Amino acid sequence: MIKPSLYASVIAGLIIAVTLFNRGSFEDANIETGTLTERNNASIKKIATNNNSAKKSSPSSKQVDTLPAVIATLSADDVLRKAQVTKEAIKKYKKARNLYLADPTMDAAEQQQLIAQLDKVVFGDTAQDYELSDEDLDDQARYREIIVDFQHDTQSIKTNTTLSRQQKEAEIRQLLSEFIADIDS
């Protein structure tokens, strides 16, 4: 018995909310209830009268005076935002490139193919050439060490016969989360 009254009160609340939110649009339209044709005709008349009697409001001189400052501020914010996005994209690009170059399981041709695909995804047709810096070489050496350690640890878990399958899976998951944390740091 409680559920029907609860549903009824929820529906009544929704109807009231919709009515309150849309009351202004119903009053503006001046549409009387009736058939669909009558509503459409009233809407067409309303649109025609609005188009003919539309006032062109001109901004006040105070608003006009502040527009250049507002536009300059928005433009400066946009330039800073784009510069930040570009810096982050280049940082992520270099990290991915360094990971490709640090992977000891790939040969040079595979690495170059992946880097070319990365260039196309990040920069599109306008190819950018970011030379490898000493910092990039240091990152590659660190990534290479992390990758080799991860491969060694997973291989030793795989060959360990004393662990059950579930234990091996748990150990490898733990190693994987540590690997990701090491790469991200």
C-alpha positions in Angstrom: 0.0 0.0 0.0 2.9 2.3 0.6 4.4 1.8 -2.8 1.4 3.1 -4.8 1.3 6.3 -2.7 5.1 6.6 -3.0 4.9 6.3 -6.8 2.0 8.7 -7.0 3.9 11.3 -4.9 7.0 10.9 -7.1 5.0 11.3 -10.3 3.2 14.4 -8.8 6.5 15.9 -7.9 7.9 15.3 -11.3 4.8 16.9 -12.9 5.1 19.9 -10.6 8.9 20.3 -11.4 8.3 20.0 -15.1 5.5 22.5 -14.9 7.6 25.0 -12.9 10.6 24.7 -15.1 8.6 25.0 -18.3 6.0 27.5 -17.1 7.9 30.4 -18.7 8.1 28.7 -22.1 4.3 27.9 -22.0 3.5 31.5 -21.1 5.7 32.9 -23.8 4.2 30.7 -26.5 0.6 31.7 -25.8 -0.6 28.4 -27.0 -4.0 27.3 -26.0 -4.7 23.7 -25.4 -6.3 22.1 -28.4 -5.5 20.0 -31.3 -2.1 19.6 -32.7 -3.0 21.7 -35.8 -4.1 24.6 -33.6 -0.9 24.4 -31.6 1.3 24.4 -34.8 -0.7 27.3 -36.2 -0.2 29.3 -33.0 3.5 28.5 -33.0 3.9 29.7 -36.6 2.0 32.9 -35.8 4.2 33.5 -32.7 7.4 33.0 -34.7 6.2 35.3 -37.5 5.4 38.1 -35.0 8.7 37.6 -33.1 10.6 38.0 -36.4 8.8 41.2 -37.3 9.0 42.8 -33.9 12.4 41.7 -32.9 14.4 44.6 -31.3 18.0 44.8 -31.9 19.6 45.6 -28.6 22.8 47.5 -28.6 25.3 47.0 -25.9 25.9 49.9 -23.5 29.1 51.9 -23.9 30.3 50.5 -20.6 30.0 46.9 -22.0 31.8 48.0 -25.2 34.7 49.5 -23.3 35.3 46.3 -21.3 35.1 44.0 -24.3 38.8 44.4 -25.5 40.0 43.6 -22.0 37.8 40.5 -21.7 38.8 39.3 -25.1 42.5 39.8 -24.3 42.2 37.9 -21.0 40.4 35.0 -22.7 42.9 35.0 -25.5 45.8 34.9 -23.1 44.2 32.1 -21.1 43.7 30.2 -24.3 47.3 30.6 -25.3 48.5 29.4 -21.9 46.2 26.4 -22.0 47.3 25.4 -25.4 51.0 25.8 -24.4 50.4 23.6 -21.4 48.6 21.0 -23.5 51.5 21.1 -26.0 54.1 20.7 -23.2 52.2 17.7 -21.8 51.7 16.1 -25.2 55.5 16.4 -26.0 56.3 15.0 -22.5 54.1 12.0 -23.1 55.4 11.6 -26.6 59.0 11.5 -25.4 58.1 9.0 -22.7 56.5 6.7 -25.1 59.3 7.0 -27.6 61.9 6.3 -24.8 59.9 3.2 -23.7 60.0 2.0 -27.3 63.7 2.6 -27.6 64.4 1.0 -24.2 62.5 -2.3 -25.0 65.3 -4.9 -25.4 62.8 -7.4 -27.1 62.4 -5.2 -30.2 64.9 -4.7 -33.0 65.7 -1.3 -34.4 63.3 -1.7 -37.4 60.4 -2.5 -35.1 61.3 0.5 -32.8 61.5 2.9 -35.8 58.1 1.6 -37.1 56.4 2.2 -33.8 58.0 5.6 -33.4 56.8 6.5 -36.9 53.3 5.5 -35.9 53.6 7.5 -32.7 54.7 10.5 -34.7 51.7 10.3 -37.0 49.3 9.9 -34.1 50.7 12.8 -32.0 51.8 15.2 -34.7 49.7 14.2 -37.8 51.2 15.0 -41.1 53.5 17.7 -39.7 56.4 15.6 -38.5 58.3 16.9 -35.6 61.8 15.8 -34.9 62.8 15.9 -31.3 66.4 14.9 -30.9 67.3 12.6 -28.1 68.7 14.5 -25.2 70.9 13.2 -22.4 67.8 13.1 -20.2 66.1 10.9 -22.8 69.1 8.5 -22.8 69.0 8.4 -19.0 65.3 7.6 -19.1 65.9 4.9 -21.6 68.6 3.3 -19.5 66.2 3.4 -16.4 63.3 2.0 -18.4 65.5 -0.8 -19.9 66.6 -1.8 -16.4 63.0 -1.8 -15.1 61.9 -3.9 -18.1 64.7 -6.4 -17.8 64.1 -6.8 -14.0 60.4 -7.3 -14.7 61.0 -9.9 -17.3 63.5 -11.7 -15.0 61.1 -11.6 -12.1 58.1 -12.9 -14.1 60.3 -15.7 -15.6 61.4 -16.8 -12.2 57.8 -16.8 -10.9 56.7 -18.8 -14.0 59.4 -21.5 -13.5 58.8 -21.7 -9.7 57.1 -25.1 -9.2 56.3 -24.6 -5.5 53.7 -21.9 -6.2 50.1 -22.7 -7.2 48.6 -21.1 -10.3 46.7 -18.6 -8.1 49.8 -17.6 -6.2 51.7 -17.1 -9.5 48.9 -14.9 -10.8 48.9 -12.9 -7.6 52.7 -12.5 -7.7 52.6 -11.4 -11.3 49.8 -8.9 -10.7 51.9 -7.4 -7.9 55.0 -7.3 -10.1 52.9 -5.6 -12.8 51.6 -2.9 -10.5 55.1 -2.3 -9.3 56.3 -2.2 -12.9 53.7 0.4 -13.8 54.5 2.5 -10.8 58.3 2.4 -11.6 57.6 3.5 -15.2 55.3 6.3 -14.1 57.7 7.7 -11.5 
